[in-house]
């Protein structure tokens, strides 16, 4: 069993929408989108390996959005 399967769900805000997730990292949260290169968590750019916590505000960041 993976760590994600063992973790309890947490409530976070993803792109302005409240969600209950079992993802433990930004990489797990955005695993279905290879265009996402980093995440913004609580206003700070972080690596996708960043561990998510209850109440975090998370936004995906693509390479294209970094070029603006």
C-alpha distances in whole Angstrom, upper triangle without the diagonal:
4,7,8,6,7,11,14,16,19,22,23,26,25,29,31,28,27,23,20,17,13,14,14,16,19,18,15,17,20,18,20,23,24,27,26,26,26,26,28,27,30,32,31,30,26,24,21,19,21,18,19,21,22,25,25,27,26,27,27,29,30,32,35,35,35,39,40
4,5,5,7,9,12,14,17,20,21,23,23,26,28,26,24,21,18,15,11,11,11,13,16,14,11,14,17,15,17,20,21,24,22,23,22,22,25,23,26,29,27,26,23,20,17,15,17,15,16,18,20,23,22,24,22,24,23,25,26,29,31,31,32,35,37
4,5,5,6,10,12,14,17,18,21,21,24,26,24,22,19,16,13,9,9,8,10,14,13,11,13,16,15,18,20,21,24,22,22,21,20,22,21,23,26,25,24,20,19,16,13,14,12,13,14,16,20,19,21,20,22,22,24,26,28,31,30,30,34,36
4,5,5,8,9,11,14,15,18,18,21,23,21,19,16,13,10,6,6,6,9,12,11,8,10,13,12,15,18,19,22,20,20,19,18,21,19,21,24,23,22,19,18,15,13,14,11,11,13,15,18,17,19,18,20,19,22,24,26,29,28,29,32,34
4,6,8,10,13,16,17,20,20,23,25,23,21,17,14,11,7,9,10,13,15,15,11,13,16,15,17,20,22,24,23,24,23,22,24,22,25,28,27,26,23,22,18,17,18,15,15,16,17,20,20,22,21,23,22,25,27,29,32,31,32,35,37
4,7,9,12,16,18,21,21,25,26,24,21,18,15,12,8,10,10,13,17,17,14,15,18,18,20,23,24,27,25,26,24,23,25,23,25,28,27,27,24,23,20,18,18,15,15,15,16,19,20,22,22,24,24,27,29,31,34,33,34,37,39
4,6,9,13,14,18,18,22,23,21,18,15,12,9,6,8,7,11,14,15,12,13,17,17,19,22,24,26,23,24,22,21,22,19,21,24,24,24,21,20,18,16,15,12,11,11,12,15,16,19,18,21,22,25,27,30,32,31,31,35,36
4,7,10,13,16,18,21,22,19,16,13,10,8,6,9,9,13,16,17,14,14,18,19,21,23,25,27,25,26,24,21,22,20,21,24,24,25,22,22,20,18,17,14,12,11,10,14,15,18,18,21,22,25,28,31,33,32,32,36,37
4,7,10,13,14,18,18,16,13,10,6,5,4,8,9,12,14,16,13,12,16,17,19,21,24,25,22,24,22,19,20,18,19,22,23,23,21,21,19,18,17,13,11,10,9,11,13,15,15,18,20,23,26,29,31,29,30,34,34
4,6,10,12,16,16,14,10,8,5,5,6,8,9,12,13,16,13,12,15,17,19,21,23,24,21,23,20,17,17,15,15,19,20,20,19,20,17,17,15,12,9,7,5,8,9,12,13,16,18,21,24,27,29,27,28,32,32
4,7,10,13,12,10,7,6,4,6,9,10,11,13,14,17,15,12,16,18,19,21,23,24,21,23,20,17,16,14,14,17,19,20,19,20,18,18,16,14,10,8,5,6,8,10,11,14,17,20,23,27,28,26,27,30,30
4,6,10,9,8,6,6,6,7,10,10,11,12,11,15,14,11,13,16,18,18,21,21,18,19,17,13,13,10,10,14,15,16,16,17,16,16,14,12,8,8,6,5,5,6,7,11,13,17,20,23,24,22,23,27,26
4,6,6,5,4,6,9,10,13,13,14,14,12,15,15,12,13,17,18,18,20,20,17,19,16,13,11,10,10,12,14,15,16,18,16,18,15,14,11,11,9,7,6,5,6,8,11,15,18,21,22,20,21,24,24
4,5,5,6,7,10,10,13,12,14,13,10,13,13,9,10,14,14,14,17,16,13,16,14,10,10,9,11,12,14,14,15,16,14,16,15,14,11,12,12,10,8,6,5,6,8,12,15,18,19,17,18,22,21
4,6,8,10,13,14,17,15,17,16,13,15,16,12,12,15,15,14,17,16,13,15,14,11,10,10,11,12,14,14,15,17,15,18,17,17,14,16,15,13,11,8,6,5,7,10,13,17,17,14,16,19,18
4,7,9,13,14,18,17,19,18,15,18,18,15,15,19,19,18,21,19,17,19,17,14,12,12,12,12,15,16,18,20,19,21,19,19,16,16,15,12,11,8,8,8,11,14,17,20,20,17,19,22,21
4,6,10,12,16,16,18,17,15,18,17,14,14,18,18,18,21,20,18,20,19,15,14,14,14,15,18,19,19,21,19,21,20,19,16,16,14,12,11,9,10,10,13,16,18,22,22,20,22,25,24
4,7,10,13,14,16,16,15,18,17,13,15,18,19,19,22,22,20,22,20,16,16,14,14,16,19,20,20,21,20,21,19,18,14,13,11,9,10,9,10,12,14,18,21,25,25,22,24,28,27
4,6,10,11,13,14,14,16,14,11,13,16,16,17,21,21,19,21,19,16,16,14,15,18,20,20,20,21,18,19,18,16,13,12,11,10,10,10,10,12,14,18,21,24,25,23,25,28,28
4,7,9,12,14,14,16,14,11,14,16,17,19,22,23,20,22,21,18,18,16,17,20,21,22,21,21,19,19,17,15,12,11,9,10,11,12,12,15,17,20,23,26,28,26,27,31,31
4,6,8,10,11,13,10,8,11,13,14,16,19,21,18,20,18,16,17,15,17,19,20,20,19,19,16,16,15,13,10,10,10,11,11,12,12,14,15,19,21,24,26,25,26,29,30
4,6,9,11,12,9,8,12,13,15,17,19,21,19,20,19,17,18,16,18,21,21,21,19,18,15,15,14,12,10,10,11,13,13,15,14,16,17,20,22,26,28,26,27,31,32
4,6,7,8,5,5,9,10,12,14,16,18,16,17,15,14,16,14,17,19,19,18,16,15,12,11,11,9,8,10,11,13,12,14,12,14,14,17,19,22,24,23,24,28,29
4,7,8,7,8,11,12,15,16,18,19,17,17,15,13,15,13,16,18,17,17,14,13,10,9,8,6,5,8,10,13,12,14,12,15,15,18,20,23,25,24,24,28,29
4,5,5,6,9,10,13,14,15,16,13,13,11,10,12,11,14,16,15,14,11,9,7,6,5,4,5,9,12,14,11,13,11,13,12,14,17,19,22,21,21,24,26
4,5,5,6,8,11,11,12,13,10,10,8,7,9,9,12,14,13,11,9,8,5,6,6,7,7,10,13,14,11,11,8,9,8,11,13,16,18,17,17,21,22
4,5,5,6,9,9,10,11,9,9,8,9,12,12,16,17,16,13,11,8,5,6,8,9,10,14,16,17,15,15,12,12,10,12,13,15,18,17,18,21,23
4,6,5,8,10,11,14,11,12,12,11,14,14,17,19,18,16,14,12,8,9,10,10,10,13,15,17,15,15,12,13,12,14,15,18,21,20,21,24,26
4,6,8,9,12,13,11,12,11,10,12,12,15,17,17,15,13,12,9,10,11,10,9,12,14,14,12,12,10,10,9,12,14,17,19,18,20,23,24
4,6,6,8,9,7,9,10,9,12,13,16,17,17,15,13,12,9,11,12,13,12,15,17,17,15,14,10,10,7,10,11,14,16,16,17,20,21
4,6,7,10,9,11,12,12,15,16,20,21,20,17,15,13,10,11,13,14,14,17,19,20,18,17,14,13,11,13,13,15,18,18,19,22,24
4,7,9,9,12,14,14,17,18,22,22,22,20,18,16,13,15,17,18,17,20,22,22,20,19,16,14,12,14,13,16,17,18,20,22,23
4,5,6,9,11,12,15,17,20,21,20,17,17,15,12,15,17,18,18,21,22,22,20,18,15,13,9,11,9,12,13,14,16,18,20
4,5,8,11,12,16,18,22,21,20,17,16,14,11,14,16,19,19,22,24,25,22,20,17,15,11,11,9,10,12,14,15,17,19
4,6,9,11,14,17,21,20,19,16,15,14,12,15,17,20,20,23,25,25,21,20,16,13,9,8,5,7,8,10,12,13,15
4,6,8,11,13,17,16,15,12,12,10,9,12,14,16,16,20,22,21,18,16,12,10,6,5,4,7,9,9,10,13,15
4,7,10,13,17,16,14,10,10,8,7,11,12,15,16,20,22,22,18,17,13,11,8,6,5,6,10,10,10,12,15
4,7,10,13,12,10,7,6,5,5,9,9,13,13,17,19,19,15,14,10,9,7,5,7,8,11,11,10,13,15
4,6,10,9,8,6,5,6,6,9,8,11,11,14,16,15,12,10,7,6,5,5,8,11,13,11,11,15,16
4,6,6,5,4,6,9,9,12,10,12,11,13,15,14,10,8,6,5,6,7,11,13,15,12,11,15,16
4,5,5,6,7,10,10,12,9,10,8,10,12,10,6,6,5,7,9,10,14,16,18,16,15,19,19
4,6,9,10,13,14,15,12,12,10,10,11,9,6,5,6,9,12,13,17,19,21,18,17,21,20
4,7,9,13,14,16,13,15,13,14,15,13,10,8,8,9,11,12,15,17,18,15,14,18,17
4,6,10,12,14,11,13,13,14,16,15,11,10,9,10,11,11,15,16,18,15,14,17,17
4,7,9,12,10,13,13,15,18,17,13,12,10,9,10,8,11,13,15,13,11,14,15
4,6,8,6,10,11,13,16,16,12,12,10,10,10,10,12,14,16,15,13,17,18
4,5,6,9,11,15,18,18,15,15,12,12,11,10,12,13,16,15,14,17,19
4,5,8,10,14,17,17,14,14,11,11,9,10,11,13,16,16,15,18,20
4,6,9,13,16,18,15,16,13,14,13,14,15,17,20,19,19,22,24
4,6,10,13,14,11,13,11,13,12,13,16,18,21,19,18,22,24
4,7,10,12,10,12,11,14,14,16,19,21,24,22,22,25,27
4,7,9,7,9,9,12,13,16,19,21,24,22,22,26,26
4,6,6,9,10,14,16,18,22,24,27,24,24,28,29
4,6,9,11,15,17,20,24,27,28,26,26,30,30
4,7,9,13,16,19,23,26,27,24,25,29,28
4,6,10,13,15,19,22,24,21,21,25,25
4,7,10,13,17,20,21,18,19,22,22
4,7,10,13,16,18,15,16,20,19
4,6,10,13,14,12,13,16,16
4,7,10,11,10,11,14,15
4,7,8,6,7,11,12
4,5,5,7,9,11
4,5,5,7,10
4,5,5,7
4,5,6
4,6
4
